[in-house]
Amino acid sequence: MKYIYVLALLCFNLSHAQDTAVTDWVNKNAIVIEDANQDTPLTNFKAKGSDIFKDVKLFGFGEATHFTKEFFDLKVKYFKHLAENEGVTIFMIEDVHSNMYEINNFIKGGEGDAAQLAGSMGFLLWRNEEVQGLLKWMRTFNEGKPADGQLKFYSIDCQSAANTNVNLKRFINKYNIKTREDISAVLDSCSNMSIFTKGKDEVKLKGYITQLQTLHNDIETNFKPENKDQANDLNDALYTLTILNQFTSFFLNTSQQYRDKCMADNVQWILLHNGPATKGFIWAHNSHVSKADTNYKRLGMHLKNTFGNSYYSVGFSYAQGKLWGVKVNDKKEVVGVIYNVKNAEKKTPEAVLSQAQAPVFFIDFKRAAQNTAMNSFLNAKLKCMDTGGNGFYPKQSGVKAKLIDMYDGLIFINEVSLPHYIPGKVKETMQNPVEEITITR
């Protein structure tokens, strides 16, 4: 018994020493982010991290939860920095097609209102003031710039075909595309389908596949653009049709692996059709931008295979704070619970990083791995905080993996809070939760 105690004590002391070495390195070498305010510049990062992104063409910025204000604000902050300093012009988000056309029109100086546009995005997650601020800034940034230097906004998810009918019919009518007489009804029907009512529409959708292919052929055969504006309209129409076709396949054979492959295909298509020098920014969940194979091949894995070191994946992590989530009562899921989480979970990377002095900081893994303690830390297979679309749930919120396999860099926030949702645009429980639960880890 005595030897077991001594061995346990030695293991504890070794682990503590390793954690201290990691914390010491972070305190001395991590790039401190001054704040999580999207309207202030990345002064420290610009001074100390300017070389980190010098050969990067594509940036994947994740989030450990879909319901965190600081993650959203920091992604806006970094997108601004990359647009102003690294020549990034393409913004891509994990969202369905929805109002992508209207957002692009708005940020290029057209009609619209940032609050209304953010409030009508496809996923409720993005209907918040943080995204509203991003859209306002994109519009301001584009003012007075030539078309080639303006920012563009793309949705890359295929889980819904909402509004694809509107945009495709707009193109068909504008250029008088000769195609099937019943195509308008087909597009309307597809656009109104939902993966949550799959059973009643499955047979109908199978019958539409050939008709959608006919539309694609008719557009390519019957329309030859005569100038750059027409070529852009054609690309927008073909991209919209691609999303619609991806949705039909996803609807008939729902697969998260297929979904990530589609998002990767869409990212590559967008960059290809915007020119070889184009740089892009992806806003998605940690699990999508990740390079690691956690259960299936992710968006980030596809992009790493295609772009190599030109793709840079940034994970986000946190220790504590307020999180929107769910709980289970009598095997029934209760949605709309706010968890007031105290402290980082033990035996996680977050537990170590939360001991650092700075409340918000950035770690580049290539730099960090040159240090022995950091290299061991990044290569340890530990539970990392990870909360999906349903929200935080204490027993399930995490994935076991090596940080260095998942990301090229990490942004850590010690304490997080809830986004500011646009009134009337989200579920009632997102603005007025049914319960608040405090948990200490």
C-alpha positions as CSV (number, residue, x, y, z in Angstrom):
1,M,0.0,0.0,0.0
2,K,2.9,2.3,0.9
3,Y,4.4,1.9,-2.6
4,I,1.1,2.6,-4.3
5,Y,0.8,5.8,-2.3
6,V,4.4,6.9,-3.2
7,L,3.8,6.1,-6.9
8,A,0.6,8.1,-6.9
9,L,2.4,11.0,-5.3
10,L,5.2,10.8,-7.9
11,C,2.7,10.8,-10.7
12,F,0.8,13.8,-9.2
13,N,4.0,15.8,-8.8
14,L,5.1,15.0,-12.4
15,S,1.8,16.0,-13.8
16,H,1.8,19.2,-11.7
17,A,5.3,20.0,-12.9
18,Q,4.3,19.4,-16.6
19,D,1.2,21.6,-16.1
20,T,3.3,24.4,-14.5
21,A,5.8,24.2,-17.4
22,V,2.9,24.6,-19.9
23,T,1.5,27.5,-18.0
24,D,4.9,29.2,-17.7
25,W,5.4,28.9,-21.5
26,V,1.9,30.3,-22.2
27,N,2.6,33.3,-19.8
28,K,5.8,34.1,-21.6
29,N,5.0,33.2,-25.2
30,A,1.3,33.1,-26.0
31,I,0.0,36.2,-27.9
32,V,-2.3,38.0,-25.5
33,I,-5.5,39.3,-27.1
34,E,-6.3,42.6,-25.5
35,D,-10.1,41.9,-25.2
36,A,-13.0,40.1,-26.9
37,N,-14.5,43.3,-28.3
38,Q,-15.0,43.0,-32.0
39,D,-14.5,46.7,-32.6
40,T,-11.0,47.0,-31.2
41,P,-7.8,46.1,-33.2
42,L,-5.5,43.0,-32.7
43,T,-2.6,45.2,-31.7
44,N,-0.5,42.5,-30.0
45,F,-1.2,39.9,-32.7
46,K,-0.2,42.3,-35.4
47,A,3.0,43.1,-33.6
48,K,4.0,39.5,-32.5
49,G,2.1,37.2,-34.9
50,S,2.4,38.8,-38.3
51,D,4.5,36.0,-39.7
52,I,2.1,33.2,-38.6
53,F,-0.3,33.6,-41.4
54,K,2.1,34.7,-44.2
55,D,1.7,31.6,-46.4
56,V,-2.0,30.9,-45.6
57,K,-4.7,31.1,-48.2
58,L,-7.6,29.7,-46.3
59,F,-8.5,30.2,-42.6
60,G,-10.9,28.0,-40.6
61,F,-12.1,29.6,-37.4
62,G,-14.1,27.4,-35.1
63,E,-16.0,27.7,-31.9
64,A,-16.3,25.2,-29.0
65,T,-20.0,26.1,-28.7
66,H,-22.5,27.6,-31.1
67,F,-23.9,29.9,-28.3
68,T,-21.0,32.1,-27.1
69,K,-20.6,35.8,-27.5
70,E,-16.8,35.9,-27.1
71,F,-16.3,33.3,-29.8
72,F,-18.4,35.3,-32.2
73,D,-16.8,38.7,-31.4
74,L,-13.3,37.3,-31.7
75,K,-14.0,35.7,-35.0
76,V,-15.3,39.0,-36.3
77,K,-12.2,40.7,-34.8
78,Y,-9.9,38.2,-36.6
79,F,-11.8,38.5,-39.9
80,K,-11.4,42.2,-39.8
81,H,-7.7,41.8,-39.2
82,L,-7.3,39.4,-42.1
83,A,-9.3,41.5,-44.5
84,E,-7.3,44.6,-43.6
85,N,-3.9,43.0,-43.4
86,E,-3.8,39.7,-45.2
87,G,-6.0,40.3,-48.3
88,V,-8.9,38.0,-47.3
89,T,-12.0,38.9,-49.3
90,I,-14.2,35.8,-49.0
91,F,-16.3,35.1,-45.9
92,M,-17.9,31.6,-45.7
93,I,-20.2,30.5,-42.9
94,E,-21.7,27.2,-41.7
95,D,-25.2,28.2,-42.7
96,V,-27.8,27.3,-45.3
97,H,-28.4,29.4,-48.4
98,S,-31.3,31.3,-47.0
99,N,-30.6,35.1,-47.4
100,M,-27.1,34.9,-48.8
101,Y,-28.1,36.9,-51.9
102,E,-29.6,39.7,-49.9
103,I,-26.6,39.9,-47.5
104,N,-24.2,40.2,-50.5
105,N,-26.4,42.9,-52.0
106,F,-26.4,44.8,-48.6
107,I,-22.7,44.6,-48.0
108,K,-22.0,45.9,-51.5
109,G,-24.1,49.0,-50.8
110,G,-27.5,47.9,-51.7
111,E,-30.8,48.1,-49.8
112,G,-31.3,46.3,-46.5
113,D,-30.8,46.5,-42.8
114,A,-28.1,44.6,-40.9
115,A,-30.4,43.7,-38.0
116,Q,-33.1,42.3,-40.3
117,L,-30.6,40.4,-42.4
118,A,-28.8,38.9,-39.4
119,G,-32.2,38.1,-37.9
120,S,-33.3,36.1,-40.9
121,M,-30.2,33.9,-41.4
122,G,-30.9,30.2,-41.9
123,F,-29.6,29.0,-38.5
124,L,-31.0,30.6,-35.4
125,L,-27.5,30.5,-33.9
126,W,-26.3,33.4,-36.0
127,R,-29.4,35.7,-35.4
128,N,-27.5,37.9,-32.9
129,E,-26.1,41.4,-32.6
130,E,-22.5,40.0,-32.9
131,V,-23.2,38.9,-36.5
132,Q,-25.2,42.1,-37.1
133,G,-22.0,44.0,-36.2
134,L,-20.1,41.9,-38.7
135,L,-22.5,42.7,-41.6
136,K,-22.4,46.4,-40.8
137,W,-18.6,46.4,-40.9
138,M,-18.4,44.5,-44.1
139,R,-20.6,47.1,-45.8
140,T,-18.4,49.9,-44.4
141,F,-15.3,48.1,-45.6
142,N,-16.6,47.8,-49.1
143,E,-17.5,51.4,-49.6
144,G,-15.5,53.0,-52.4
145,K,-13.7,49.8,-53.3
146,P,-13.7,48.3,-56.8
147,A,-15.7,45.1,-57.2
148,D,-12.6,42.9,-57.1
149,G,-11.5,44.3,-53.8
150,Q,-14.9,44.0,-52.1
151,L,-15.8,41.4,-49.5
152,K,-18.2,38.6,-50.4
153,F,-20.4,36.5,-48.2
154,Y,-21.2,32.8,-48.8
155,S,-23.2,30.2,-47.0
156,I,-21.7,26.7,-47.4
157,D,-24.0,24.3,-45.6
158,C,-26.5,22.0,-47.4
159,Q,-29.0,21.1,-44.7
160,S,-31.8,23.2,-46.3
161,A,-32.7,24.6,-49.7
162,A,-34.6,27.6,-48.3
163,N,-34.7,30.5,-50.7
164,T,-32.8,28.7,-53.5
165,N,-36.1,28.9,-55.5
166,V,-36.1,32.7,-55.2
167,N,-32.6,33.2,-56.4
168,L,-32.8,30.6,-59.2
169,K,-36.1,32.0,-60.5
170,R,-34.7,35.5,-60.4
171,F,-31.8,34.4,-62.6
172,I,-34.1,32.4,-65.0
173,N,-36.5,35.4,-65.4
174,K,-33.7,38.0,-65.7
175,Y,-32.0,36.2,-68.6
176,N,-35.1,34.4,-70.0
177,I,-33.5,31.0,-69.7
178,K,-35.4,28.4,-71.8
179,T,-36.1,25.4,-69.6
180,R,-38.9,23.1,-68.3
181,E,-42.3,24.9,-67.9
182,D,-42.8,23.2,-64.5
183,I,-39.4,24.1,-63.1
184,S,-40.8,27.0,-61.0
185,A,-43.1,24.6,-59.1
186,V,-40.3,22.1,-58.7
187,L,-38.0,24.8,-57.2
188,D,-40.7,26.0,-54.9
189,S,-41.4,22.5,-53.7
190,C,-37.7,21.7,-53.0
191,S,-37.2,25.0,-51.2
192,N,-40.0,24.3,-48.7
193,M,-38.8,20.8,-47.8
194,S,-37.2,20.1,-44.4
195,I,-35.1,17.2,-43.2
196,F,-37.3,17.2,-40.1
197,T,-40.4,16.1,-42.3
198,K,-38.4,13.7,-44.4
199,G,-41.0,10.9,-44.7
200,K,-43.7,12.7,-46.6
201,D,-41.4,14.4,-49.2
202,E,-38.9,11.6,-49.9
203,V,-40.7,10.1,-52.9
204,K,-41.5,13.5,-54.4
205,L,-37.9,14.6,-54.1
206,K,-36.6,11.5,-55.8
207,G,-38.7,12.6,-58.8
208,Y,-37.1,16.0,-58.9
209,I,-33.5,14.9,-59.3
210,T,-33.7,14.5,-63.1
211,Q,-35.6,17.8,-63.4
212,L,-32.9,19.7,-61.5
213,Q,-30.2,18.2,-63.7
214,T,-32.1,19.3,-66.8
215,L,-32.2,22.8,-65.3
216,H,-28.4,22.8,-64.8
217,N,-27.9,21.6,-68.4
218,D,-30.3,24.3,-69.8
219,I,-28.5,27.1,-67.9
220,E,-25.1,26.1,-69.2
221,T,-26.4,25.5,-72.7
222,N,-28.7,28.5,-73.1
223,F,-26.8,31.2,-71.3
224,K,-23.4,32.6,-72.5
225,P,-22.3,35.6,-70.4
226,E,-21.2,38.7,-72.3
227,N,-19.6,40.6,-69.5
228,K,-18.2,40.2,-66.0
229,D,-21.5,41.1,-64.3
230,Q,-23.3,38.4,-66.3
231,A,-20.5,35.9,-65.5
232,N,-21.0,36.6,-61.8
233,D,-24.7,36.1,-62.1
234,L,-24.1,32.8,-63.8
235,N,-21.7,31.7,-61.0
236,D,-24.2,32.7,-58.3
237,A,-27.0,30.7,-60.1
238,L,-24.8,27.6,-60.5
239,Y,-23.6,27.8,-56.9
240,T,-27.2,28.0,-55.7
241,L,-28.2,25.1,-57.9
242,T,-25.2,23.1,-56.4
243,I,-26.5,23.8,-52.9
244,L,-30.0,22.6,-54.0
245,N,-28.6,19.4,-55.5
246,Q,-26.5,18.7,-52.3
247,F,-29.6,19.2,-50.2
248,T,-31.5,16.6,-52.2
249,S,-28.8,14.0,-51.6
250,F,-28.5,15.0,-47.9
251,F,-32.3,14.8,-47.5
252,L,-32.5,11.3,-49.0
253,N,-29.5,9.9,-47.2
254,T,-28.8,12.1,-44.2
255,S,-25.1,11.8,-43.4
256,Q,-22.9,14.2,-41.4
257,Q,-19.8,12.9,-43.3
258,Y,-21.5,13.8,-46.6
259,R,-22.5,17.2,-45.2
260,D,-18.8,18.0,-44.4
261,K,-17.7,16.8,-47.8
262,C,-20.2,19.1,-49.4
263,M,-19.0,22.1,-47.3
264,A,-15.5,21.3,-48.4
265,D,-16.5,21.1,-52.1
266,N,-18.3,24.4,-51.7
267,V,-15.3,26.1,-50.2
268,Q,-13.1,24.9,-53.0
269,W,-15.6,26.0,-55.7
270,I,-15.9,29.5,-54.1
271,L,-12.2,30.0,-54.1
272,L,-11.7,28.6,-57.6
273,H,-14.4,30.9,-59.1
274,N,-13.1,34.0,-57.4
275,G,-9.6,33.8,-58.8
276,P,-6.3,32.0,-58.0
277,A,-5.1,34.7,-55.6
278,T,-8.3,34.7,-53.5
279,K,-8.1,34.2,-49.8
280,G,-11.0,33.0,-47.7
281,F,-12.2,32.8,-44.1
282,I,-14.5,30.0,-42.7
283,W,-16.8,30.5,-39.7
284,A,-17.9,27.2,-38.4
285,H,-17.8,24.8,-35.4
286,N,-14.6,23.5,-34.0
287,S,-15.6,20.0,-35.2
288,H,-15.9,21.2,-38.8
289,V,-12.7,23.2,-39.1
290,S,-10.8,20.5,-37.3
291,K,-8.1,18.5,-39.3
292,A,-8.6,15.4,-37.1
293,D,-10.7,12.4,-37.9
294,T,-13.1,12.4,-34.9
295,N,-15.8,9.9,-36.0
296,Y,-15.6,10.8,-39.7
297,K,-13.7,12.9,-42.2
298,R,-14.4,16.6,-41.4
299,L,-14.4,19.7,-43.5
300,G,-11.0,20.7,-42.2
301,M,-9.5,17.3,-43.1
302,H,-10.7,17.7,-46.7
303,L,-9.3,21.2,-46.8
304,K,-5.9,20.2,-45.3
305,N,-5.6,17.4,-47.9
306,T,-6.3,19.9,-50.7
307,F,-4.5,23.0,-49.5
308,G,-1.8,21.6,-47.2
309,N,-0.2,24.3,-45.1
310,S,-2.1,26.9,-47.0
311,Y,-5.1,26.0,-44.7
312,Y,-4.8,27.2,-41.1
313,S,-7.3,25.8,-38.6
314,V,-8.0,27.8,-35.4
315,G,-9.9,26.1,-32.5
316,F,-11.6,28.0,-29.7
317,S,-11.7,26.9,-26.1
318,Y,-12.9,28.2,-22.7
319,A,-12.8,27.4,-19.0
320,Q,-16.0,28.7,-17.5
321,G,-19.0,31.0,-17.9
322,K,-22.6,31.0,-19.0
323,L,-23.7,28.5,-21.6
324,W,-27.0,27.8,-23.3
325,G,-27.9,24.1,-23.3
326,V,-30.2,21.3,-22.5
327,K,-30.9,18.9,-19.6
328,V,-32.6,15.5,-19.4
329,N,-35.6,14.9,-17.1
330,D,-37.1,11.4,-17.1
331,K,-35.4,10.7,-20.4
332,K,-36.9,13.8,-22.0
333,E,-34.7,16.6,-23.2
334,V,-35.5,20.1,-21.8
335,V,-34.2,22.8,-24.1
336,G,-33.4,26.3,-23.0
337,V,-31.4,25.8,-19.8
338,I,-28.6,28.2,-18.9
339,Y,-25.6,26.6,-17.2
340,N,-23.5,28.8,-15.0
341,V,-20.3,26.8,-15.2
342,K,-17.6,27.4,-12.5
343,N,-14.1,26.3,-13.3
344,A,-12.6,24.2,-16.1
345,E,-13.2,20.5,-16.1
346,K,-10.4,18.5,-14.5
347,K,-8.0,16.6,-16.7
348,T,-8.7,18.7,-19.8
349,P,-6.5,21.1,-21.7
350,E,-8.8,23.9,-20.5
351,A,-7.9,23.1,-16.8
352,V,-4.3,23.8,-17.6
353,L,-4.8,26.8,-19.8
354,S,-7.1,28.4,-17.3
355,Q,-4.1,28.8,-14.9
356,A,-2.5,31.3,-17.3
357,Q,-2.4,34.9,-16.4
358,A,-4.1,36.4,-19.5
359,P,-7.8,35.9,-19.8
360,V,-7.7,35.7,-23.6
361,F,-4.8,34.6,-25.7
362,F,-3.7,32.9,-29.0
363,I,-1.3,30.0,-29.3
364,D,0.3,29.0,-32.6
365,F,1.1,25.3,-32.4
366,K,4.1,25.4,-34.7
367,R,5.8,27.8,-32.4
368,A,4.6,26.1,-29.2
369,A,5.7,22.6,-30.3
370,Q,9.3,23.7,-30.3
371,N,9.1,23.7,-26.5
372,T,9.3,20.2,-24.9
373,A,6.5,20.7,-22.3
374,M,4.2,22.3,-24.9
375,N,4.9,19.6,-27.4
376,S,3.9,16.9,-24.9
377,F,0.8,18.9,-23.9
378,L,-0.4,19.4,-27.5
379,N,0.2,15.7,-28.3
380,A,-1.7,14.4,-25.2
381,K,-5.0,12.8,-26.0
382,L,-7.3,14.6,-23.7
383,K,-11.0,15.5,-23.5
384,C,-11.5,18.9,-25.2
385,M,-14.6,21.0,-24.6
386,D,-17.0,20.6,-27.6
387,T,-20.7,21.5,-27.6
388,G,-22.8,21.0,-30.7
389,G,-26.0,22.6,-32.1
390,N,-28.2,21.3,-29.2
391,G,-26.3,23.3,-26.7
392,F,-24.2,22.4,-23.6
393,Y,-24.9,19.2,-21.7
394,P,-22.5,18.3,-18.9
395,K,-22.3,14.6,-19.5
396,Q,-21.6,14.9,-23.2
397,S,-19.8,18.1,-23.9
398,G,-16.4,17.0,-25.0
399,V,-14.3,15.1,-27.5
400,K,-11.1,13.1,-26.8
401,A,-8.3,14.0,-29.2
402,K,-4.9,15.6,-29.5
403,L,-5.0,19.4,-29.9
404,I,-2.2,19.3,-32.4
405,D,-4.1,16.9,-34.6
406,M,-7.2,19.1,-34.7
407,Y,-5.8,22.6,-35.1
408,D,-2.9,24.7,-36.2
409,G,-3.6,27.3,-33.4
410,L,-6.0,27.9,-30.5
411,I,-7.8,30.9,-29.0
412,F,-8.5,30.5,-25.3
413,I,-11.0,32.5,-23.3
414,N,-11.1,32.0,-19.6
415,E,-14.7,33.2,-19.1
416,V,-17.5,33.3,-21.7
417,S,-21.0,34.7,-21.8
418,L,-24.2,34.4,-23.9
419,P,-24.8,36.2,-27.3
420,H,-27.2,39.1,-27.6
421,Y,-30.0,37.6,-29.8
422,I,-32.1,39.9,-32.0
423,P,-35.5,40.2,-30.4
424,G,-38.2,38.1,-32.0
425,K,-35.8,36.2,-34.3
426,V,-35.0,33.2,-32.2
427,K,-36.7,30.6,-30.1
428,E,-38.3,32.0,-26.9
429,T,-36.1,29.8,-24.8
430,M,-32.9,31.3,-26.3
431,Q,-33.9,34.8,-25.1
432,N,-35.8,33.7,-22.0
433,P,-34.4,30.4,-20.6
434,V,-36.6,28.1,-18.6
435,E,-34.0,27.5,-15.9
436,E,-30.5,28.5,-14.7
437,I,-28.2,25.8,-13.2
438,T,-24.9,26.4,-11.5
439,I,-22.3,23.6,-11.8
440,T,-18.8,23.5,-10.3
441,R,-16.3,21.3,-11.9
